[in-house]
Amino acid sequence: MKIVIVSGGEAPSYELIKNELEDSSFLICADSGGNCLYEYNILPNYLMGDFDSIDRKALEFFKESPKCCIETYPTDKDFTDTELVLNKALELGGTEIILLGCTGTRIDHLMGNMGMLLKCLKLNINAYIKDDHNCIQIVDKPIKIKGKKGETFSLHCYGENVENLSIKGAKYKLQEYLLKIGDPRTISNEFLDGEVEINFTSGNLMVFYSKD
């Protein structure tokens, strides 16, 4: 079951949200993520947070709808609004979770949101952070990825080295390479003819699909 989350970072475009909602079961919104939904006239199933940053007009609009469940939490809490809505998605039984509004100017929040991808990985749930220029996932086993010729992807370690990393079918190939934290060698690789095979024996690997 696919669940879409909209958090309070950089607002996703209307086109991105509508595309992700086409085959989704729930839309869950964190606090000021509701501002763009209000602007786009899109109603979430759940609106959650301490509501310290959502516009009052947007909040009142959602409160007036019987189809939107409002859950209010204290400002002082031991989790971010993004983790709050992610936990709701897990509670609802999501097996694929798309996190929108999770990038932007607050790099500290982005790092925390990357941790949400790892949390999902440990629960065997497919999760992706997406904006209008990037898609990010974390994997702990070999993967095949697809893209059009010339499109860009990058690989980074997450939390530990990635051992015996091999890349086949891309512009820049690699064979049994030890990818260490902070190593820039695997930035900005390119698809050639659709499918790239990525193999490794241990570690957590961040996969970035990016476009300007």
Backbone hydrogen bonds in HBPLUS format (Angstrom, degrees):
<---DONOR---> <-ACCEPTOR-->    atom                        ^
c    i                          cat <-CA-CA->   ^        H-A-AA   ^      H-
h    n   atom  resd res      DA  || num        DHA   H-A  angle D-A-AA Bond
n    s   type  num  typ     dist DA aas  dist angle  dist       angle   num
A0095-THR N   A0001-MET O   2.83 MM  94  5.09 160.9  1.86 137.9 144.5     1
A0096-GLU N   A0001-MET O   3.15 MM  95  6.07 149.7  2.24 141.5 134.3     2
A0025-SER N   A0002-LYS O   2.79 MM  23  5.78 174.0  1.79 162.3 160.6     3
A0003-ILE N   A0096-GLU O   2.84 MM  93  6.29 156.0  1.89 163.3 171.5     4
A0098-ILE N   A0003-ILE O   2.97 MM  95  6.37 161.4  2.01 157.2 163.3     5
A0004-VAL N   A0026-PHE O   2.98 MM  22  6.28 170.1  1.99 160.6 158.8     6
A0028-ILE N   A0004-VAL O   2.86 MM  24  6.28 164.5  1.88 162.6 167.6     7
A0005-ILE N   A0098-ILE O   2.79 MM  93  6.00 167.1  1.80 177.6 174.3     8
A0100-LEU N   A0005-ILE O   2.78 MM  95  5.84 168.4  1.79 152.3 156.0     9
A0006-VAL N   A0028-ILE O   2.91 MM  22  6.40 151.3  2.00 155.2 163.0    10
A0030-ALA N   A0006-VAL O   2.85 MM  24  6.19 165.4  1.88 163.0 162.8    11
A0007-SER N   A0100-LEU O   2.83 MM  93  6.15 166.5  1.85 141.2 144.0    12
A0009-GLY N   A0101-GLY O   2.66 MM  92  4.47 145.8  1.77 141.1 137.7    13
A0010-GLU N   A0103-THR O   2.72 MM  93  5.75 170.6  1.73 151.2 154.2    14
A0017-ILE N   A0013-SER O   3.14 MM   4  6.44 169.8  2.15 155.6 157.4    15
A0018-LYS N   A0014-TYR O   2.95 MM   4  6.10 173.5  1.96 156.9 159.0    16
A0019-ASN N   A0015-GLU O   2.99 MM   4  6.04 155.7  2.05 143.9 150.8    17
A0020-GLU N   A0016-LEU O   3.08 MM   4  6.30 158.2  2.13 150.2 155.3    18
A0021-LEU N   A0017-ILE O   2.91 MM   4  6.10 144.7  2.04 151.0 161.8    19
A0024-SER N   A0021-LEU O   3.23 MM   3  4.98 174.7  2.23 109.1 108.7    20
A0045-ASN N   A0027-LEU O   2.78 MM  18  5.39 145.5  1.90 142.3 153.7    21
A0046-TYR N   A0027-LEU O   3.35 MM  19  6.80 154.0  2.42 150.6 154.2    22
A0029-CYS N   A0046-TYR O   2.84 MM  17  6.04 162.9  1.87 148.4 154.3    23
A0048-MET N   A0029-CYS O   2.89 MM  19  6.24 164.0  1.91 162.4 166.5    24
A0033-GLY N   A0030-ALA O   2.81 MM   3  5.38 162.3  1.84 146.6 146.4    25
A0031-ASP N   A0048-MET O   2.80 MM  17  5.85 160.8  1.84 155.1 161.5    26
A0034-GLY N   A0031-ASP O   2.93 MM   3  5.96 169.1  1.94 129.3 132.9    27
A0035-ASN N   A0032-SER O   3.04 MM   3  5.46 163.3  2.06 111.3 116.3    28
A0038-TYR N   A0034-GLY O   2.88 MM   4  6.01 154.3  1.95 147.6 153.9    29
A0039-GLU N   A0035-ASN O   3.07 MM   4  6.31 155.6  2.13 141.2 147.9    30
A0040-TYR N   A0036-CYS O   2.85 MM   4  6.07 148.4  1.95 145.4 154.0    31
A0041-ASN N   A0037-LEU O   2.87 MM   4  5.83 108.0  2.40 134.6 151.3    32
A0042-ILE N   A0037-LEU O   2.85 MM   5  4.94 171.0  1.86 146.2 148.9    33
A0041-ASN N   A0038-TYR O   3.18 MM   3  4.96 151.9  2.27  95.9 104.4    34
A0069-CYS N   A0045-ASN O   2.93 MM  24  6.06 175.0  1.93 140.0 139.8    35
A0047-LEU N   A0069-CYS O   2.91 MM  22  6.23 157.6  1.96 157.7 158.6    36
A0071-GLU N   A0047-LEU O   2.95 MM  24  6.29 164.4  1.97 159.3 162.2    37
A0049-GLY N   A0071-GLU O   3.24 MM  22  6.75 140.6  2.40 158.8 169.3    38
A0073-TYR N   A0049-GLY O   2.89 MM  24  5.37 154.6  1.96 128.0 130.6    39
A0059-LEU N   A0055-ASP O   2.98 MM   4  6.29 163.5  2.01 157.0 161.9    40
A0060-GLU N   A0056-ARG O   2.93 MM   4  6.11 166.6  1.95 155.0 157.9    41
A0061-PHE N   A0057-LYS O   3.07 MM   4  6.19 150.4  2.16 139.8 148.0    42
A0062-PHE N   A0058-ALA O   3.07 MM   4  6.39 160.1  2.11 153.6 157.4    43
A0063-LYS N   A0059-LEU O   2.95 MM   4  6.16 153.6  2.02 148.6 156.7    44
A0064-GLU N   A0060-GLU O   3.13 MM   4  6.27 139.6  2.30 141.4 150.0    45
A0065-SER N   A0062-PHE O   3.13 MM   3  5.34 156.7  2.19 105.4 112.7    46
A0068-CYS N   A0065-SER O   3.31 MM   3  5.65 168.3  2.33 111.0 114.4    47
A0084-LEU N   A0080-THR O   2.99 MM   4  6.25 150.8  2.08 144.9 153.8    48
A0085-VAL N   A0081-ASP O   3.04 MM   4  6.37 159.5  2.09 151.1 153.8    49
A0086-LEU N   A0082-THR O   2.91 MM   4  6.10 150.1  2.00 145.6 155.0    50
A0087-ASN N   A0083-GLU O   2.91 MM   4  6.07 159.6  1.95 148.3 152.7    51
A0088-LYS N   A0084-LEU O   3.25 MM   4  6.58 144.5  2.38 137.1 146.4    52
A0089-ALA N   A0085-VAL O   3.00 MM   4  6.32 152.2  2.08 144.2 151.3    53
A0089-ALA N   A0086-LEU O   3.01 MM   3  4.97 112.5  2.49  93.9 110.2    54
A0090-LEU N   A0086-LEU O   2.92 MM   4  6.29 151.9  2.00 152.3 160.4    55
A0091-GLU N   A0087-ASN O   2.89 MM   4  6.08 153.3  1.96 142.5 150.3    56
A0092-LEU N   A0088-LYS O   2.94 MM   4  6.20 144.3  2.07 146.1 155.3    57
A0094-GLY N   A0089-ALA O   3.04 MM   5  5.58 164.9  2.07 157.8 156.3    58
A0093-GLY N   A0090-LEU O   3.03 MM   3  5.13 152.0  2.11 101.8 110.7    59
A0126-ASN N   A0095-THR O   3.23 MM  31  6.30 145.8  2.35 153.6 144.0    60
A0097-ILE N   A0126-ASN O   2.82 MM  29  6.32 157.6  1.87 155.5 162.9    61
A0128-TYR N   A0097-ILE O   2.99 MM  31  6.49 151.1  2.07 161.0 169.2    62
A0099-LEU N   A0128-TYR O   2.75 MM  29  5.99 177.0  1.75 171.2 171.4    63
A0130-LYS N   A0099-LEU O   2.97 MM  31  6.13 164.6  1.99 152.4 155.3    64
A0109-HIS N   A0106-ARG O   3.14 MM   3  5.42 122.8  2.48 100.8 113.8    65
A0110-LEU N   A0106-ARG O   3.10 MM   4  6.49 151.3  2.18 144.5 153.3    66
A0111-MET N   A0107-ILE O   2.97 MM   4  6.25 156.6  2.02 151.1 155.7    67
A0112-GLY N   A0108-ASP O   3.16 MM   4  6.45 154.9  2.23 140.8 147.4    68
A0113-ASN N   A0109-HIS O   2.81 MM   4  6.08 150.0  1.90 148.0 157.1    69
A0114-MET N   A0110-LEU O   2.87 MM   4  6.18 141.4  2.02 146.9 157.5    70
A0115-GLY N   A0111-MET O   3.28 MM   4  6.63 143.3  2.42 137.4 146.3    71
A0115-GLY N   A0112-GLY O   3.05 MM   3  5.10 123.1  2.39  93.6 108.1    72
A0116-MET N   A0113-ASN O   2.97 MM   3  4.98 133.0  2.20  94.4 107.7    73
A0117-LEU N   A0114-MET O   3.02 MM   3  5.21 127.4  2.30  98.9 112.5    74
A0118-LEU N   A0114-MET O   3.24 MM   4  6.72 151.5  2.32 145.0 152.3    75
A0119-LYS N   A0115-GLY O   2.93 MM   4  6.20 153.9  2.00 144.1 151.5    76
A0120-CYS N   A0116-MET O   3.05 MM   4  6.30 156.6  2.11 143.5 148.6    77
A0121-LEU N   A0117-LEU O   2.92 MM   4  6.18 154.8  1.98 145.9 153.6    78
A0122-LYS N   A0118-LEU O   3.01 MM   4  6.29 159.1  2.06 155.5 158.7    79
A0123-LEU N   A0120-CYS O   2.94 MM   3  5.05 138.9  2.11 100.6 113.3    80
A0125-ILE N   A0120-CYS O   2.95 MM   5  5.03 168.2  1.96 141.8 142.0    81
A0124-ASN N   A0121-LEU O   2.95 MM   3  4.99 161.7  1.98 110.9 113.7    82
A0129-ILE N   A0136-ILE O   2.99 MM   7  5.08 156.3  2.05 142.4 149.0    83
A0136-ILE N   A0129-ILE O   2.80 MM   7  5.08 155.1  1.86 148.5 156.6    84
A0131-ASP N   A0134-ASN O   2.93 MM   3  5.33 158.1  1.98 150.5 151.3    85
A0211-LYS N   A0133-HIS O   2.86 MM  78  5.12 144.1  1.99 150.6 155.4    86
A0135-CYS N   A0209-TYR O   2.87 MM  74  5.09 133.5  2.09 139.4 151.8    87
A0209-TYR N   A0135-CYS O   2.86 MM  74  5.09 160.9  1.90 152.0 158.1    88
A0137-GLN N   A0207-VAL O   3.06 MM  70  5.36 151.1  2.15 143.9 152.8    89
A0207-VAL N   A0137-GLN O   2.82 MM  70  5.36 166.6  1.84 156.7 160.8    90
A0139-VAL N   A0205-LEU O   2.88 MM  66  5.30 160.8  1.92 145.8 150.4    91
A0205-LEU N   A0139-VAL O   2.82 MM  66  5.30 171.6  1.83 165.7 165.7    92
A0143-ILE N   A0198-ILE O   2.91 MM  55  5.33 152.2  1.98 149.3 158.2    93
A0198-ILE N   A0143-ILE O   2.85 MM  55  5.33 165.8  1.87 166.8 171.3    94
A0145-ILE N   A0196-VAL O   2.90 MM  51  5.30 157.4  1.95 153.3 158.2    95
A0196-VAL N   A0145-ILE O   2.80 MM  51  5.30 159.3  1.84 157.8 164.0    96
A0147-GLY N   A0194-GLY O   2.78 MM  47  4.98 146.2  1.89 134.5 145.9    97
A0151-GLU N   A0148-LYS O   2.95 MM   3  5.57 165.2  1.98 139.8 143.1    98
A0150-GLY N   A0191-PHE O   2.99 MM  41  5.45 172.0  1.99 141.2 139.6    99
A0191-PHE N   A0151-GLU O   2.99 MM  40  5.63 156.7  2.05 155.4 162.9   100
A0210-SER N   A0152-THR O   3.30 MM  58  5.77 150.3  2.40 129.4 137.9   101
A0153-PHE N   A0189-ASN O   3.01 MM  36  5.35 155.9  2.07 132.2 138.1   102
A0189-ASN N   A0153-PHE O   2.82 MM  36  5.35 155.1  1.88 167.9 165.6   103
A0154-SER N   A0208-PHE O   2.86 MM  54  5.01 149.6  1.96 137.8 146.8   104
A0208-PHE N   A0154-SER O   2.87 MM  54  5.01 171.4  1.87 153.4 154.3   105
A0155-LEU N   A0186-THR O   2.92 MM  31  5.33 157.3  1.97 137.9 145.5   106
A0156-HIS N   A0206-MET O   3.06 MM  50  5.06 151.7  2.14 137.3 143.7   107
A0206-MET N   A0156-HIS O   2.72 MM  50  5.06 167.6  1.73 164.5 164.6   108
A0158-TYR N   A0204-ASN O   2.95 MM  46  5.35 133.5  2.17 153.9 149.6   109
A0162-VAL N   A0179-LEU O   2.90 MM  17  5.10 164.9  1.92 152.9 156.0   110
A0179-LEU N   A0162-VAL O   2.91 MM  17  5.10 151.3  1.99 166.3 161.8   111
A0163-GLU N   A0202-SER O   3.07 MM  39  5.41 149.4  2.17 135.2 144.8   112
A0201-THR N   A0163-GLU O   3.00 MM  38  5.69 163.5  2.03 148.4 153.3   113
A0165-LEU N   A0177-TYR O   2.77 MM  12  4.73 164.4  1.79 140.3 135.6   114
A0177-TYR N   A0165-LEU O   2.84 MM  12  4.73 174.1  1.85 126.2 126.9   115
A0166-SER N   A0199-ASN O   2.79 MM  33  5.11 159.9  1.83 151.2 155.0   116
A0199-ASN N   A0166-SER O   2.96 MM  33  5.11 164.0  1.98 146.5 151.9   117
A0167-ILE N   A0174-LEU O   2.91 MM   7  4.83 151.8  1.99 119.4 125.7   118
A0174-LEU N   A0167-ILE O   3.24 MM   7  4.83 157.6  2.29 128.3 130.0   119
A0168-LYS N   A0197-GLU O   2.89 MM  29  5.07 163.4  1.91 151.5 156.4   120
A0197-GLU N   A0168-LYS O   2.88 MM  29  5.07 158.3  1.93 146.1 152.3   121
A0171-LYS N   A0190-GLU O   2.91 MM  19  5.29 159.7  1.96 150.9 156.0   122
A0183-ASP N   A0180-LYS O   3.03 MM   3  5.47 161.7  2.06 137.6 136.8   123
A0187-ILE N   A0184-PRO O   3.20 MM   3  5.62 149.4  2.30 127.0 123.2   124
